[in-house]
Amino acid sequence: MGMLDGKVAVVTGAGRGLGRAHALFLAKAGAKVVVNDLGGAADGTGASATPAQEVVNEIKKAGGDAIANADSVAEWDSSKRIIDAAINKWGRLDIMVNNAGFLRDRMTFKMSEEEFDMVVKVHLKGTFACGRWACIYFYEQSKAGNALIKGRIISTVSHAGLGGNAGQANYAAAKGGIAALTMVWGREMAKYGVTANAIAPMARSRMTLGSSTTAGIMGEKPPADGSFDVWAPENISPLVVYLASDQAADITGHVFTVMGGKIQVFIPWTLGKSVDIGKRWTEQELHKRIRELGDLSMPPFPY
């Protein structure tokens, strides 16, 4: 018996890299999978049905069940078609994995409006759009008394969005928004039996290899000596499977990171030290005492 036997999952951006690994692992655990991928290049241009279909073929060859879908997550109606694909094919949806995205890195003072809008549209709006349609389905199933559907939403964020990364204002803003959205969904959907979590993966992918901010850090290929590949995308997927399972019903509203064999949980924005003078501050008093709050220089990047 697989951990996800009888479940139906949607994975966006599943034609390559992390999404492909997630789709394969979900299928191996028993889930039926909608493999969604627009099939574009690393910068979001172009389209091809081939990547998604190749993953479907892999799943079926291994004895699983899957269908390909090439709708865009960034368009309102087409994002609904992604969700409908699962329901129309198998009569249900249990797991929504938001993974689609691309990069257009550039320093803020060189970034165009289009470069900002397109990255935010695919990552942030695409995650919201697919999550919204999934939430509507989960809500309706709960109201109808269908105890078999306990929805799971698992989204992809990034250290860039949680700690800021030079040259990635568009990407970081979108990923930070997804982290906040995850906490919102965790609160909104809890009473309907739905969990929402996110993962900030530390893994090799087409995006990391193509980004000037991460290229070279993770290596272009697995170790030649066959030793443990710390940066393999497959290292992330077991957490996706677990969070999608019934065993993780009490885990929601969190952001995790995985690097190799290490897993950590992010602590959301929390208040640090305080100084209270019991009256309105003046600029001069702030200058004298604000550093009592601690080191206010740029915080370290959250690797």
N, C-alpha and C positions, 0 to 999 in steps of 0.2 A: 504494500500500500504506500503510495506516495503522499507526502505531506499536503499536496494540493489536489489530490484526486477529486474529480467532479467540479473543480473550479474553472472559471473562465477569466482570462487575463487579456488586457490590452497593453502593449508596450509601444510607445512612440519612439521614433528614431531608432528602430530595432534592426536596421539593415546592416549596421557595422558596429564595431567597437563595443562600448558598454551595453548599448541596447541589444545588440546581437547576443552577447553573453547572457543578459537577463532573460531574453526570450528562450534561449536554449535551456537554461537552468530551471525556469518555470515549467517548461514542457517536460523536462526530466522528472520534476516533482509531481507530475500528473495533470497539470493545468492545460487546457486548450488555449491557444494563443492567437490573438490578432497581431500580426507583425506589421506595424505601421512604419512606413518610411517613404518620404517624398523622393528619395534617391538623388538629392542634390550634392553639389560639391561642398568642400569644407567651409567655403564662404557663403553658402546658401544658394548659390546660383545653379540653374539647371534642374533636371528631374529625370528619374529613371525608375522603372518598376523592377529592375533586375535585383538590386540588393535585398529587398524585402522577400522576393520570391525565392532567392537562394537560401535564405534562412528558413523559410517554410519547407523547402525541399530537405534541408538538414534535419528538421524536426520530424518530418514524416519518415525519412529514412531510418531514424532512430526509434520509430514506432509511435511517435506522438501525433497530435492533431493540431493543425494551424492553418490560417488563411492569411493572405497578403492584403495590405491596404495601402494605397498611395495618396490618401487625402492629406491636405495641409492642416497642421494643428493651429495655424495662425489665423485661419478664417472661420468665422462663427458657424456657418452652416456645414462646412466640410469637417470641422471638429466634431459636430454631432454625428456625422456619418461614420466616423471612426468608432464611436460608442455603439451606434446602431448596428454596425457590422457584426459585433459580438452577439448582440441580442437577437438579431435576425438569423444568425447561423446556429447558435446553440441555446437560445432562449433565456440567457441570463448573462450577468456581468458580476464578477466578484472583486476583481483586482484592476486598478488603474495605475500604470507605471508611466510617469511623465519623464521622458528622457530626451526628446528631440531638441536639437539646437545647433548653432554654428557660431563662428567667431568672425568679427571684423575689428581686429585690434588697431588702436590708434590713440595717440595722446589726445587729451581733451581739446587742446588748442588746434588740433589738426582734423578732428573728427567731424564728419559731415552730418547733417540732419538725417539723411537716409541711413547712414551707418548706425546711428543711434537707434532710430525707429525700427529698423528691420531686426536687429538683435533683440531688442526689448519685445517686439511683437511676437517673435517665435518663442523665445524662452518664457517670458512672463505672461503675455496674453495667451500663448499656446497652452501653457500649464493651467491657467485659469479656465480657459474655454473647455478643454477636455475634462478638467476636474469638475466644472459646473455641470456639464451634462451627466457625468457619472454621479454627482451628488443628487441631482434630480431623480435619477433612477433609484439610487439607494434609499432616498427619502420616500419615494412612492412605494417601494417594496416594504419598507418598515410600516408605513401607514396601512398597507394592505394586509399586514400581519404575516408576511413571509419571513419566518424565522430562519430560513435556509440561507438568505442573503445577508452577510455581514461584511459590508464593503471595506476595502483596503485601498488607500491612495498613497502611493510612494513616489515622491518627486525628487528630481536631481538638482542640487544646489552646488555651490563651489566655495572653496576657501577664498576665492577672489571676492565673492559677494559677502563674506562674513568678516573679512579683514581688510578689504580694499586691495587693489592691485594696479599699479601704474600701467597705463596703456589699455585698460579694460573698463572704462567708465560705463559703457553700454552693457557689457556682460555682467559686471559686478552689480550694477543697479538692478538688473533683472534677477540675478540669483539671490541678492538680498531680499528682493520682493517675494520671491518664491519661499524663502525661509519664513518670512512673516505670514504669508498665505497659508503655509503648512500649520502654523500655530492657530490661525483663525479657523481653518477647517477642523483641527483637532477639537476646538471648543464647540463649534457649531454642530458637528455631526456626531458627537459622543453619545447623545441620547438616542440616536438611531442605530447604534451598534457599529458605527463606522470609525475607523482609525485613519489618521493622516500623519505620515512621517516623511522625512527627507534624508537623503544621503549626499554628503560632500565627498565624492570619490577621489582617492589619490591613486590614479591608474593611467597607464599609457592608452592614448586614443588618437584618432585622427586629429582631433582638436588640439590636444596637448602637443603633438608633434609639429603641428602647423603654426603654433603660437610662439611669438618671439619671447614671451614671458616665461614659457615652460619648456621650450625646445632644449633638448640636451639634458634636462634634469632627470628624466625618467628613462633615458636610453631608447634608442630606436628599435631594438630587438631584444628578445629574451636572452638571458645569459647563455653563452655558447657552451658552457660546461654542464648545462642541465640542472644547475642549482635552482633553488626556489626563486621564482620571478616575482619580486616584490611589487612590480608595477603592472602585472597582468590584470586585464579587466575582469577576468574570471574570479579574482579575489573578492570583488564587490558583490557578486550575484548571490552568494548564499545568504547574505543579510536581506536582500530583496525578497528571496523566497521565504525566509523566516518571518519577516514583517508582514508578508502577504497571507500567512497561515492563521489558523484559529488559535494557535498557541500564543500568538502575540496580541491577543484581544485587549490586553490591559496596557499596551504601549502606544501612546499617541501624542502628537504635538511636539515631537523631538527631531533634532537634526543630528545624525551620526556621521562619523568619518571612518573610513577603512583605508589602511595602507598596509599591504602585505597581510600579515597575520595579526595586526593591531587594530582594535576597534576602540573608538572614543565617542563620547557624547558631548556635544556643545552645550554650554550653559548660556541660555538666552541673555540678552541685555539685562544686566543687574546693576543695582545702585552700589557704588563704592562708599568711600569715606564721606562724611558730611561736616560742614561748619555752619552753625546757626548763631547769629548775633542778636536775634530777637527783634530786629527792626529792618527797615529797608537798607539795602547795601548802597554804598557810594562807590564810585570808580576807584577812589584812593584806597578805600578799605579792601576792595577786591584785589587790588594790586598787592597789598600787604599780606593777604591771607589765602588767596586762591590756591597757592602751592601746598597748603596744608592738606589738600585733597590727594596729594601724591604726585608721582612723576607724570607730568602732562605733556611730555614730548610724544612723538608718534609711537603708538604701541606696536609691538612686534607682530609680524605676519603669523597667522595661526596655522602653521604647519603641524 
